[in-house]
Amino acid sequence: MSTTGKQLFTTLESDGTLTVAIEEVTFPDPTGNQVLVKMEAAPINPSDLAILTGAADLENAEYSHGKYVANMPEPFNTGSKARHGAKLPAGNEGAGTAVATGDSDMAKALMGQRVACVPGNAYSQYCIADAAMCLPLGDHSSEDGASAFVNPMTALGFVENARMDGAKAIVHTAAASNLGQMLIKICQEDEIELVNIVRKAEHVDMLKGLGAKYVVNSSDGNFMAQLRDAIDATDAFYGFDPIGGGQAVDNVFKAMEQVAVSKMTEYSRYGSNQQKRMFIYGRLDLGPTILTPSYGFGWTLSGWLLTPFLQMAGMETMMRMRKRVLDNLTTTFASSYKRRVNLEEMLTKDAVTDYRAMKTGEKYLVTPWS
């Protein structure tokens, strides 16, 4: 017996017209290892905004009930050519109750349970999810479990990746985010040094209140000196950056190299031999990534995404990470929300322009049945 409910879709046409709208959808019965989840809560993460809003002109968009139509400027429209004309669902993660299952033992064991899942269409009243990717929440609420995957597993992934590469300290930019606060707690638990970069004095105070030892403010006049001192104290030549555009990575590489050069006993025209590695895992700044020739040749800049990392790390590592998240869901991995909106409310101008700004501590939670 099929189920009907509301679901959000986003479509970008070749002329740059972006349409995001709620539609009534018929959901198929789950089969095999699938479960049908009645979605109760789903966060709006920066990773969701790539197809939900992108760089669209939201100020001048046309808004109506459960829908908005905006223009996607160049070069972002051409850069999204692969999705032109495709109607895509949105919402990486969320939580709800399994109301129907396929016939596999794993799926049937989830019947009636509250689960966190990563269906890719979480902005919906129902979704089909793979039982293997569902996390039973036990007594935790759907709101507690809504953000149980992307940020917690990403933060844990950073530490796992650092260990694999033999790094004993990490630099993290835009560190006042929900994810950044989780990373502070993880590094404290795992005894890994962490250099946190923020841009506001109140963020320095907030992170130090969480026990962070090294917090530097990029808005301070002596920012680079602070950063060098923190890297020198921790040997943090390995880091993660969600900003992407501008010179955030460049600044970190400069500071790393300056610390490395200060420890050299002989001059080299090629700079230090210290390997410096940074990963970009987001695009808070949609502008170009600016790098300058000021840190020798011993550096690597890569992209980082959670799913490829988990595939590389393997099932045993992923299951260990998931258990740690569940065991600490309301402490280390707790998320807070500025506002809760239903599917129609999330497409109003007030909401869209607010959550697209991606301000620290102002995450939205979508509650499809409210």
N, C-alpha and C positions, 0 to 999 in steps of 0.2 A: 504494500500500500504506500503510494508516494505521499510526500509531505510538501506543503507549500509554505512560503514565507518570504520576507523581504531580504534583498541582497544588494549591496553596492557594486556598481561597475564603473570603470573609467575607460574612456575611448579617446584616442588622439588621432585626428585625421591628418592627411598629408598637407592641408593648408594651414595647420597649426591650431585648429579648433579642438580644445580639450573639453569633453563633456563628462561630468561625474554625476551619476544619478542612481536613485534607488528604484529597483524593479521588483515585481512579484515573480518568484521563481518556483518551479517544481523541483524538489530534490529527490533523486532516485533512492530506492531502498539500498542500504549497504549490503555488500557481498563480501565473501572471503574474510579478509583481515580488516575490513572497514568497520567504522562505527559512525552513526549519525549523532552529532552532538547538537543539542539545543544551546546556542551560544548565549552566555549571560554577561560576559565582560571581555573587552579587547582593547589594549592600549594603542595609541597612535605614536609609533616610534619614528625617529628620523628615517629609518630604512623604508618605512611605508610611504613616505612623502615622495619618493622618486617617481612613482606612478600616480599617486593621489593628487599631487599638486605640481611637482617638478618646479620649473622656473616660471610657471604661468603668471600672467598679469591678473592677480586676484582682486586688486582694487577696482578694476574696471570690468570685472566679469558680470554676467547676467545671472542673478540669483532668483530662483523660484522654489516652491515647496519640494523638498527632496531632490534638488538638482541645481547645478551651476554649470555655466558654459563660459570658458575663458580662452584667451589667446596665448599660445606658447611661442615666445619670441625665438628668433635665430640667435646663436647657432644651435640652441637646445632642441628645436623642432627637428632639424635635419639630423642631429645627433641621435634622435629617437626613431629614425626611419623604420627600424625593424618592428616597431609596434604600431605603425600607422594602420588604421582601420580595424585593429583588433580590440574587441571588447574584453577587458581584463577585470577579474575580481581583485580585491585588495584586502589587506589585513593579514600580516604574517602570523600573529599568534593571538591566543585568547583562551578562555576557559568557559566550561559549561557542563551540562549533564548529558551523558550518553543515553539516548532514548530508543535506539535501535542498533542492532549489530549484525554483521555477517555471521557465517557459520563456523569460523575458526574458533578454537578454544581461547586464544588470546583476546579476540574481539568479544566473545560472549562473557568473559570474566569482567568486562568493563560495564556491562549493562546496569543502568541505574546509578552508576558512580559519577561523581564530579571529577572532571579531568581537565588538565591543561593540554593544549595541542597547538600544532603549527600547520594549519591547513592551507594558508595562503589566501583564504577568502573569509577571514574572521569577522569582517564587517558585514555580518549576515545574521539572520535569526537562526539559521541552521547551517551546518557544514558537514561534509564527509571528511573523516580523518583516518589515517592509518593507525591501527591499534598500537603498532610498535613505536609510534612517535607520540603516543598519549602518555601523560604522567598522571596517575591517580592521585588525587589531592587529599584523600582521607577526610579529616574534619576541617580542612582549610576551606575558606569560601572561594567562590569564583573570582572575586575581586583580588583576594590574596594570590591566587594562582594565575591571573591573567597575564602577568609579565614574568612568568616562571621560566621562559626559554631564552628570548633574544638577549636581554641584558645580562642575566646571571651566567648563561653559558658562554657569552662573549667574554665577560670579565674573567671567568675561569679559564677560557681558552687562551687568553693572553698569558696567564701564568704557566699553563701547560706548555705553550709554544716557547716561552722563555726558557723553561727547564730543558726542553728538547734541544735548544740551541746553546745550552750551557751558560746562559745569562743569569746573573745573580741579582740584578737590579733593573728596574724599569723606569722609563720616563713616560708620563701620560699627559697629553695636552687636553684642554677643555675638561679639566679633572673634577669640576664641581657637579657634573651631571649625576643622574641616578646611577649610571654604570660606573662612573668614577668613584662614587661613594662606596659601591660594592667592592671595587678593586682595592680600595684602601683597607677594608676589613679583611679581604682575602689575603693580601700581602702581610698584614699583621699576623694572621693565623698561620701563614706559611713561612714567616720570617724571611720575607723578601723585601729589600729596600725599594722604596717607591718615591720618585720625584714627581710632584703634582704641579702642573702649570694651570693657573686660573687667570682671570682678567679683572677681578673686582676684589676690593679689600674685604668686603663681607664674605666672599667665598674663601679667602684665606682663613678668616676666623672660623667659618663653618667647618672646614676640613681639619683644622687644628683641633677643633672641638671633638672631632671623631677620632683623634689620636694620631693624625698624620704628622710626621716629623719634618718632612721637607715639602713646603708649599711656597711657590714663587709666583709673583703677580706680574703678568706681562705688561700691565699698565704703569708699573713703577719705572722711574727714570734709571734705576740701577738694575733693571731686570736681568740683563745679560750677566752681570757680576753675580747676582743671586743664583742664576742658573748654573754658572760655572762652579760656584762653591758647592752647590748641591750635587752636581755630577762628580766633582772631585771627591766628595765625602762618601759617595755611594758606589763609584765605578759603574754608573748607569750609562752604558753605551748602546742601549737597546730600548726602543720605545714605540708607542702607538698614538696615532693622531686621527681624530674624527673630523677635523676641520677641512683638510684637503686643499683648499685654495689659499692663496697668499703665501706668507713666509714663515708659518708656524714650524714646519719641518726644517726649513733652512736655518732658522734660529737655533734649533736644537742641535743640528749637525755642526754649526759653527761653535757652539759652546762645547760640544763633545771634543771637537778637534783641538780647540784652544787648551782644554784640560790635558789632552794627550800630548800635545806639543810641549807643554810646560814640564813634562816628565822626561822628555827626550834628552839624552846626553850628547848627541851629535846632530848637527843640522842636516836636513834632507830637503832638496828642492821639491820632492814629491809629497811632502807632508808626513804625518805619522803613519806607522804601520797598524795603528789601532783600528780594528774593524768596528764600524758604526752602522747600526741597522735601525731603520724606522719603517713602520707599517701605516699606511693610510687605510682607515676602516670606515670612513664616512665622508660626507660632503656638506658640512655645515656652511662652508663658503664655496659657492659654485664657480668662483673665478679660477684662473690658471694657478697651478702649483708652481711657485717661483723658487728656483734653486740657483745659488751663486757659486762660482768656482773658488771656494774659500776653505775647503776642508779636505784637500788632498784627494786620493783615489781609493781610500779604504772605506767606502761607504756603500750601502745598499738601501734602496727605497722600493718597497713592494706594496701591493694591495693586500688587504686581509678581509676575508669573509668567513662567517661562522660555518656555513654548510660544508664548503671545501675543507676547512680545517678538521671538522668532525669526521669526514670521510677519510682523511689522511690519518687521523689519530686512532681510528678503529672503534669497534663496538664496545670493547672492554673499558676503554677510557671514557667514552661517552656515557656509559651506564654509571660509572663511578662519579662522573660530574653531575649527572641527573640526581643521583641519590643525595649528593651533598647539597644540591639546591633544595630538594624536598625537605631535608632535615633542618634547613636553616631558612625556610621560606619567609618567616615573619621577623627574622633578625638580620643576618648578613645580606639576604637577598630581598628584603622588603622594598616595595615601590610606593611612592606617594603620588597623588593626582591633584591637579589644580581644579579640574572640572569634569563632571560626568555628563555625557550627551547621548541622546538616542541617534538612530541613523539619520533621521531628517535634520535634527539639530546640528549634526556634525558638518552639514553642507550649507549652513548659513554663513553669510559674509563675516559676521562677528567671530564665529568659531574658526572658520578656515584661515582667515588672516592672522588669528591669534596663534593657533598651533603650528602654522607654517613657519612662524618666527623662531621656533625651537629654543625658547628661552629656558635657562636653567631653572629646574624646579617647577616647571609649569606644564607638565605632561597631562594630556587628556585621556580619559577612559570612555570608551564607547559601550553603552549598555543597550543592546538592540531591542529589548522588550520594555523599556521604561517609557 
